[in-house]
Amino acid sequence: MNLRSTLLAAITLTAAAALTLSACGGDSDSKDKGSAKGKSAGADAGDAKSASPTASAADVAGRPDITLPSDLKLIFETKKTGDAVKDAVLADNAERMRAVDAAITGTDPDGEALAYYNTGKAREAALTWVKQFKDANASLTGEARYYDRSVTLKSATTALLSFCADESKGFSKDKKTGKADRTPATKNSYVHYNTRLDKNSAGTWQTSQIISTRGAAQCQP
């Protein structure tokens, strides 16, 4: 989201900067560099509050239940493609984004959902990202919108997903005071993501790699 408070502007998520995404044609020299002022972990859901874009994703037996604070709304466009496999990829990506936000905001303090929907380098980066917020005593508030979501199936168990994020209405929030750092929108409020997802033995599409580029031209309104 648009995490541009004075405190968070100085934080750099070095783990994310080290990611490579060659299968996506991605570049480890992401403009965002995974910095905390460019939130690279986000969320779910259609046009309603923080509900899942596809209720079935969280309803499957064994999957963690994800809830978000009432002041954090995550909107996912392109919820259905008509292809069952691509739809599953989109749904699990949305759950992944929500899971990281749940860990940041404290509705999933143990990070159970984060671990469930992430693996490999993406999991390492997400854990580091959550720790940055914890160390800064910061949370999230507002709204993030995810759009132009495009899935490419590389095999029965590997998929590439690119999408844009509008973080102009999302802000960091001081946990102690509850005050949000409401800064004006700029081109850097828009982020492009390239991700890789791998299907595990349980049938879950876990995000294994993620690269973000803040201020990307293709995501500007």
Secondary structure, DSSP 8 states (H G I E B T S, - for coil): -B---HHHHT---HHHHT---GGGT--SS-SSTT-TTB-------TTSSS--SSHHHHHSTT-------TTEEEEES----S-HHHHHHHHHHHHHHHHHHHHHHTSSTT-HHHHHHB-HHHHHHHHHHHHHHHHTTEEEEEEEEEEEEEEEE-SSSEEEEEEEEEEEEEEEEETTT--B------GGGEEEEEEEEEE-TTS-EEEEEEEEEET-GGG--
